[in-house]
Amino acid sequence: MIDLHTHILPGVDDGVRTEDEAVEFARVAAADGVEVIVATPHCKEGSWVNEREGVLEAVARLAKRLAAEGVAVRLEPGAEVHLVPDLVQRVADGRAPTLGDNRRTLLLELSLSQYPVELENLVFQLKLAGLAVLFAHPERIRYFRDDVRRYESVVRMGAYGQMTTGSVLGLFGAEVREFSEELLRKGLCHVLASDAHNLRGRPPVLGPARAALAAWVGEEYARAMTTSVPRALLDGREPELPPLATPPARRSRWLGRLFRGQPS
């Protein structure tokens, strides 16, 4: 499996703190069957800058340590890049990191609660510049949860979505889990990743969430979300998605809200 969104680089953001912890982080991922870990630290003005050259150096340093420790995972560079108006230029001049350093695939982070300005126009500009846009955890973005048509619009424009394991497993609450299921059943998310920050609350493990979402979209689609689709995006290629399975849907989000708290 490939974990396309992690905060494994030590001491650069709100993720892993030390190199020793990063080694154990990689061991846990490897034990779960993860063969490739993409380091995606936050890249955000005013908090964690993490521009391309610094990320590449940090990845090379940690990869050397992992090899010395005999941890059987490959580390790839990337970043979770926050939305800014001049994002196209930042990628072009080498400041904003791309997944696998391919200068092609951008893991894009929106505010969880604040509404973005002219999002469709920015996605259009990124696509026009030849970039593939992968939204980080769209199921947790209030702008999309308030009106799913906003997210459907950017996916129709050619954007992709990365769902987080914790959302599938209920870590972020029932509303996020229900919206996750809605997006998956509509074929609006394409990658499953851990967005792991540590070894306890948000660990680098994909297996349990992949098994859970297989009940929503089928085993083949769930497997592709952790293998062939992230591989294509890392390589800068257009991913090919298998057909969605159609297992019986659970009760609607409205009914879920109505009866939440009652035994099922």
C-alpha positions as a Markdown table, in Angstrom:
| # | Residue | x | y | z |
|---|---|---|---|---|
| 1 | Met | 0.0 | 0.0 | 0.0 |
| 2 | Ile | 0.9 | 3.6 | -0.4 |
| 3 | Asp | 0.2 | 6.2 | 2.2 |
| 4 | Leu | 0.0 | 9.5 | 0.3 |
| 5 | His | -0.6 | 11.9 | 3.2 |
| 6 | Thr | 1.5 | 11.7 | 6.4 |
| 7 | His | 3.3 | 14.0 | 8.8 |
| 8 | Ile | 6.3 | 11.8 | 9.3 |
| 9 | Leu | 9.1 | 14.4 | 9.0 |
| 10 | Pro | 10.3 | 15.2 | 12.5 |
| 11 | Gly | 10.0 | 18.7 | 14.0 |
| 12 | Val | 8.7 | 20.5 | 10.9 |
| 13 | Asp | 5.0 | 20.9 | 11.8 |
| 14 | Asp | 2.4 | 19.5 | 14.2 |
| 15 | Gly | 3.3 | 15.9 | 13.4 |
| 16 | Val | 6.1 | 13.6 | 14.5 |
| 17 | Arg | 8.5 | 15.4 | 16.9 |
| 18 | Thr | 11.8 | 13.4 | 16.8 |
| 19 | Glu | 13.7 | 11.2 | 14.4 |
| 20 | Asp | 13.4 | 8.2 | 16.7 |
| 21 | Glu | 9.6 | 8.6 | 16.7 |
| 22 | Ala | 9.7 | 8.9 | 12.9 |
| 23 | Val | 11.6 | 5.5 | 12.7 |
| 24 | Glu | 8.9 | 3.9 | 14.9 |
| 25 | Phe | 6.2 | 5.6 | 12.8 |
| 26 | Ala | 7.6 | 4.0 | 9.7 |
| 27 | Arg | 7.9 | 0.6 | 11.4 |
| 28 | Val | 4.2 | 0.7 | 12.4 |
| 29 | Ala | 3.2 | 1.6 | 8.8 |
| 30 | Ala | 5.4 | -1.2 | 7.4 |
| 31 | Ala | 3.7 | -3.7 | 9.7 |
| 32 | Asp | 0.4 | -2.7 | 8.3 |
| 33 | Gly | 1.5 | -3.4 | 4.8 |
| 34 | Val | 2.5 | 0.1 | 3.7 |
| 35 | Glu | 5.4 | 0.1 | 1.3 |
| 36 | Val | 5.6 | 3.8 | 0.4 |
| 37 | Ile | 5.2 | 6.7 | 2.8 |
| 38 | Val | 4.8 | 10.2 | 1.3 |
| 39 | Ala | 6.0 | 12.9 | 3.7 |
| 40 | Thr | 3.5 | 15.8 | 3.4 |
| 41 | Pro | 4.3 | 18.4 | 6.0 |
| 42 | His | 2.1 | 21.5 | 6.1 |
| 43 | Cys | 3.2 | 24.2 | 3.7 |
| 44 | Lys | 1.5 | 27.3 | 5.0 |
| 45 | Glu | 2.5 | 30.9 | 5.3 |
| 46 | Gly | 2.7 | 32.2 | 8.9 |
| 47 | Ser | 3.0 | 28.8 | 10.5 |
| 48 | Trp | 4.9 | 26.0 | 8.8 |
| 49 | Val | 6.5 | 27.1 | 5.5 |
| 50 | Asn | 8.3 | 23.9 | 4.5 |
| 51 | Glu | 9.2 | 24.8 | 0.9 |
| 52 | Arg | 10.5 | 22.3 | -1.6 |
| 53 | Glu | 14.2 | 22.4 | -1.0 |
| 54 | Gly | 13.9 | 22.0 | 2.7 |
| 55 | Val | 11.4 | 19.1 | 2.3 |
| 56 | Leu | 13.7 | 17.3 | -0.1 |
| 57 | Glu | 16.6 | 17.6 | 2.3 |
| 58 | Ala | 14.6 | 16.4 | 5.3 |
| 59 | Val | 13.2 | 13.4 | 3.3 |
| 60 | Ala | 16.8 | 12.4 | 2.2 |
| 61 | Arg | 18.0 | 12.6 | 5.8 |
| 62 | Leu | 15.2 | 10.5 | 7.2 |
| 63 | Ala | 15.3 | 8.0 | 4.3 |
| 64 | Lys | 19.0 | 7.4 | 5.1 |
| 65 | Arg | 18.1 | 6.7 | 8.8 |
| 66 | Leu | 15.3 | 4.3 | 7.8 |
| 67 | Ala | 17.7 | 2.4 | 5.6 |
| 68 | Ala | 20.2 | 2.2 | 8.4 |
| 69 | Glu | 17.5 | 0.9 | 10.8 |
| 70 | Gly | 16.3 | -1.7 | 8.2 |
| 71 | Val | 12.8 | -0.3 | 7.9 |
| 72 | Ala | 11.4 | -1.7 | 4.7 |
| 73 | Val | 9.5 | 1.4 | 3.4 |
| 74 | Arg | 10.3 | 3.9 | 0.7 |
| 75 | Leu | 10.0 | 7.6 | 1.7 |
| 76 | Glu | 8.8 | 10.1 | -1.0 |
| 77 | Pro | 8.6 | 13.9 | -0.7 |
| 78 | Gly | 5.5 | 16.0 | -0.9 |
| 79 | Ala | 3.6 | 18.6 | 1.2 |
| 80 | Glu | 0.1 | 19.5 | 2.2 |
| 81 | Val | 0.0 | 22.9 | 0.5 |
| 82 | His | -2.4 | 25.5 | 1.9 |
| 83 | Leu | -4.6 | 27.5 | -0.5 |
| 84 | Val | -3.1 | 30.8 | -1.6 |
| 85 | Pro | -3.9 | 33.0 | -4.6 |
| 86 | Asp | -0.5 | 32.7 | -6.2 |
| 87 | Leu | -0.2 | 28.9 | -5.9 |
| 88 | Val | 0.4 | 28.4 | -9.6 |
| 89 | Gln | 3.5 | 30.6 | -9.4 |
| 90 | Arg | 4.7 | 29.0 | -6.2 |
| 91 | Val | 4.7 | 25.6 | -7.9 |
| 92 | Ala | 6.3 | 27.0 | -11.1 |
| 93 | Asp | 9.2 | 28.6 | -9.2 |
| 94 | Gly | 9.8 | 25.5 | -7.0 |
| 95 | Arg | 8.6 | 26.8 | -3.7 |
| 96 | Ala | 5.5 | 24.7 | -3.3 |
| 97 | Pro | 6.3 | 21.0 | -3.0 |
| 98 | Thr | 4.5 | 18.4 | -5.2 |
| 99 | Leu | 3.9 | 14.8 | -4.5 |
| 100 | Gly | 6.9 | 12.7 | -5.4 |
| 101 | Asp | 8.5 | 16.0 | -6.4 |
| 102 | Asn | 6.9 | 15.4 | -9.8 |
| 103 | Arg | 6.0 | 19.0 | -10.4 |
| 104 | Arg | 2.6 | 17.7 | -11.4 |
| 105 | Thr | 0.4 | 16.6 | -8.4 |
| 106 | Leu | -0.5 | 19.0 | -5.7 |
| 107 | Leu | -2.0 | 18.0 | -2.3 |
| 108 | Leu | -4.2 | 21.0 | -1.6 |
| 109 | Glu | -5.3 | 22.0 | 1.9 |
| 110 | Leu | -8.3 | 24.2 | 2.6 |
| 111 | Ser | -9.3 | 25.6 | 5.9 |
| 112 | Leu | -11.5 | 23.2 | 7.8 |
| 113 | Ser | -14.0 | 26.0 | 8.8 |
| 114 | Gln | -13.4 | 29.1 | 6.7 |
| 115 | Tyr | -14.9 | 29.4 | 3.2 |
| 116 | Pro | -12.4 | 29.7 | 0.3 |
| 117 | Val | -12.6 | 32.6 | -2.2 |
| 118 | Glu | -13.0 | 31.7 | -5.9 |
| 119 | Leu | -12.1 | 28.1 | -5.4 |
| 120 | Glu | -13.4 | 27.0 | -8.8 |
| 121 | Asn | -11.3 | 29.7 | -10.5 |
| 122 | Leu | -8.1 | 28.5 | -8.7 |
| 123 | Val | -8.7 | 24.9 | -9.6 |
| 124 | Phe | -9.2 | 26.0 | -13.2 |
| 125 | Gln | -5.9 | 27.9 | -13.1 |
| 126 | Leu | -4.1 | 25.0 | -11.6 |
| 127 | Lys | -5.5 | 22.6 | -14.3 |
| 128 | Leu | -4.6 | 25.1 | -17.0 |
| 129 | Ala | -1.0 | 25.0 | -15.7 |
| 130 | Gly | -0.9 | 21.3 | -16.1 |
| 131 | Leu | -1.3 | 20.4 | -12.4 |
| 132 | Ala | -3.4 | 17.6 | -10.9 |
| 133 | Val | -5.3 | 18.8 | -7.8 |
| 134 | Leu | -5.8 | 16.4 | -4.9 |
| 135 | Phe | -7.9 | 17.8 | -2.1 |
| 136 | Ala | -6.8 | 16.8 | 1.3 |
| 137 | His | -9.6 | 15.3 | 3.5 |
| 138 | Pro | -12.6 | 17.0 | 1.7 |
| 139 | Glu | -15.0 | 15.1 | 4.0 |
| 140 | Arg | -13.7 | 17.3 | 6.9 |
| 141 | Ile | -14.1 | 20.7 | 5.0 |
| 142 | Arg | -17.1 | 22.7 | 6.2 |
| 143 | Tyr | -17.4 | 24.5 | 2.9 |
| 144 | Phe | -18.1 | 21.1 | 1.2 |
| 145 | Arg | -20.2 | 19.6 | 4.0 |
| 146 | Asp | -22.5 | 22.6 | 3.9 |
| 147 | Asp | -23.2 | 22.0 | 0.2 |
| 148 | Val | -21.8 | 18.9 | -1.5 |
| 149 | Arg | -22.5 | 20.5 | -4.9 |
| 150 | Arg | -19.4 | 22.7 | -4.3 |
| 151 | Tyr | -17.2 | 19.6 | -4.1 |
| 152 | Glu | -19.0 | 17.9 | -6.9 |
| 153 | Ser | -18.2 | 20.9 | -9.1 |
| 154 | Val | -14.4 | 20.8 | -8.6 |
| 155 | Val | -14.3 | 17.0 | -9.1 |
| 156 | Arg | -16.1 | 17.5 | -12.4 |
| 157 | Met | -13.3 | 20.0 | -13.3 |
| 158 | Gly | -10.8 | 17.1 | -12.8 |
| 159 | Ala | -9.8 | 17.4 | -9.2 |
| 160 | Tyr | -9.4 | 14.4 | -6.9 |
| 161 | Gly | -10.1 | 13.7 | -3.3 |
| 162 | Gln | -8.1 | 12.1 | -0.5 |
| 163 | Met | -10.1 | 10.6 | 2.3 |
| 164 | Thr | -8.6 | 10.2 | 5.8 |
| 165 | Thr | -8.7 | 6.9 | 7.7 |
| 166 | Gly | -9.9 | 8.6 | 10.8 |
| 167 | Ser | -12.9 | 9.9 | 9.0 |
| 168 | Val | -13.9 | 6.4 | 7.9 |
| 169 | Leu | -13.5 | 5.0 | 11.4 |
| 170 | Gly | -15.4 | 7.8 | 13.2 |
| 171 | Leu | -12.4 | 9.6 | 14.8 |
| 172 | Phe | -13.8 | 13.0 | 13.7 |
| 173 | Gly | -17.5 | 12.3 | 14.7 |
| 174 | Ala | -20.6 | 10.9 | 13.2 |
| 175 | Glu | -21.3 | 13.8 | 10.8 |
| 176 | Val | -17.9 | 13.5 | 9.1 |
| 177 | Arg | -18.3 | 9.7 | 8.9 |
| 178 | Glu | -21.7 | 10.0 | 7.3 |
| 179 | Phe | -20.4 | 12.6 | 4.8 |
| 180 | Ser | -17.4 | 10.3 | 4.0 |
| 181 | Glu | -19.8 | 7.5 | 3.1 |
| 182 | Glu | -21.9 | 9.8 | 0.9 |
| 183 | Leu | -18.8 | 11.0 | -1.0 |
| 184 | Leu | -17.5 | 7.5 | -1.4 |
| 185 | Arg | -20.8 | 6.1 | -2.7 |
| 186 | Lys | -20.9 | 8.9 | -5.2 |
| 187 | Gly | -17.4 | 8.1 | -6.4 |
| 188 | Leu | -16.1 | 11.5 | -5.3 |
| 189 | Cys | -13.0 | 10.3 | -3.4 |
| 190 | His | -10.1 | 8.5 | -5.0 |
| 191 | Val | -7.3 | 8.0 | -2.4 |
| 192 | Leu | -7.4 | 6.7 | 1.2 |
| 193 | Ala | -4.5 | 8.0 | 3.3 |
| 194 | Ser | -3.8 | 8.2 | 7.1 |
| 195 | Asp | -2.9 | 11.9 | 7.5 |
| 196 | Ala | -1.0 | 10.4 | 10.4 |
| 197 | His | 0.5 | 12.8 | 12.9 |
| 198 | Asn | 1.6 | 10.5 | 15.7 |
| 199 | Leu | 1.6 | 6.9 | 16.9 |
| 200 | Arg | -1.4 | 7.0 | 19.1 |
| 201 | Gly | -4.3 | 9.2 | 18.2 |
| 202 | Arg | -3.6 | 9.4 | 14.5 |
| 203 | Pro | -1.3 | 6.5 | 13.6 |
| 204 | Pro | 0.0 | 5.6 | 10.1 |
| 205 | Val | -2.3 | 2.6 | 9.5 |
| 206 | Leu | -4.5 | 2.1 | 6.5 |
| 207 | Gly | -5.8 | -1.5 | 6.8 |
| 208 | Pro | -8.8 | -1.1 | 9.2 |
| 209 | Ala | -10.2 | 1.9 | 7.3 |
| 210 | Arg | -9.7 | 0.2 | 3.9 |
| 211 | Ala | -11.6 | -2.9 | 5.2 |
| 212 | Ala | -14.4 | -0.6 | 6.5 |
| 213 | Leu | -14.9 | 1.4 | 3.3 |
| 214 | Ala | -14.9 | -1.8 | 1.2 |
| 215 | Ala | -18.4 | -2.2 | 2.6 |
| 216 | Trp | -19.3 | 1.1 | 0.9 |
| 217 | Val | -17.6 | 0.8 | -2.4 |
| 218 | Gly | -16.5 | -2.8 | -2.8 |
| 219 | Glu | -13.1 | -4.4 | -2.3 |
| 220 | Glu | -11.6 | -3.6 | -5.7 |
| 221 | Tyr | -12.3 | 0.2 | -5.4 |
| 222 | Ala | -11.1 | 0.2 | -1.8 |
| 223 | Arg | -7.8 | -1.5 | -2.8 |
| 224 | Ala | -7.2 | 0.9 | -5.7 |
| 225 | Met | -7.5 | 3.8 | -3.3 |
| 226 | Thr | -4.4 | 2.6 | -1.5 |
| 227 | Thr | -2.4 | 1.2 | -4.4 |
| 228 | Ser | -2.9 | 2.0 | -8.1 |
| 229 | Val | -4.5 | 5.5 | -7.7 |
| 230 | Pro | -1.9 | 6.9 | -5.4 |
| 231 | Arg | 0.8 | 5.3 | -7.5 |
| 232 | Ala | -0.5 | 7.1 | -10.6 |
| 233 | Leu | -0.7 | 10.4 | -8.8 |
| 234 | Leu | 2.8 | 10.0 | -7.5 |
| 235 | Asp | 4.0 | 9.3 | -11.0 |
| 236 | Gly | 2.1 | 12.3 | -12.4 |
| 237 | Arg | -0.2 | 10.1 | -14.4 |
| 238 | Glu | -4.0 | 10.1 | -14.8 |
| 239 | Pro | -5.3 | 7.4 | -12.5 |
| 240 | Glu | -7.7 | 4.7 | -13.7 |
| 241 | Leu | -10.5 | 4.0 | -11.3 |
| 242 | Pro | -12.3 | 0.6 | -11.1 |
| 243 | Pro | -16.1 | 0.6 | -11.1 |
| 244 | Leu | -17.9 | 1.3 | -7.9 |
| 245 | Ala | -19.6 | -1.6 | -6.3 |
| 246 | Thr | -23.1 | -0.9 | -5.1 |
| 247 | Pro | -23.7 | -2.6 | -1.8 |
| 248 | Pro | -26.9 | -1.6 | 0.0 |
| 249 | Ala | -26.9 | 2.0 | 1.2 |
| 250 | Arg | -27.3 | 2.8 | 4.8 |
| 251 | Arg | -30.0 | 5.2 | 6.0 |
| 252 | Ser | -29.7 | 8.7 | 4.7 |
| 253 | Arg | -27.7 | 11.5 | 6.4 |
| 254 | Trp | -31.0 | 13.1 | 7.3 |
| 255 | Leu | -32.3 | 10.0 | 9.0 |
| 256 | Gly | -29.0 | 9.5 | 10.6 |
| 257 | Arg | -29.3 | 12.9 | 12.2 |
| 258 | Leu | -32.9 | 12.2 | 13.2 |
| 259 | Phe | -32.2 | 8.9 | 14.9 |
| 260 | Arg | -28.6 | 9.5 | 16.1 |
| 261 | Gly | -28.2 | 8.3 | 19.6 |
| 262 | Gln | -31.0 | 5.6 | 19.3 |
| 263 | Pro | -29.9 | 2.0 | 19.2 |
| 264 | Ser | -29.8 | 0.4 | 15.7 |
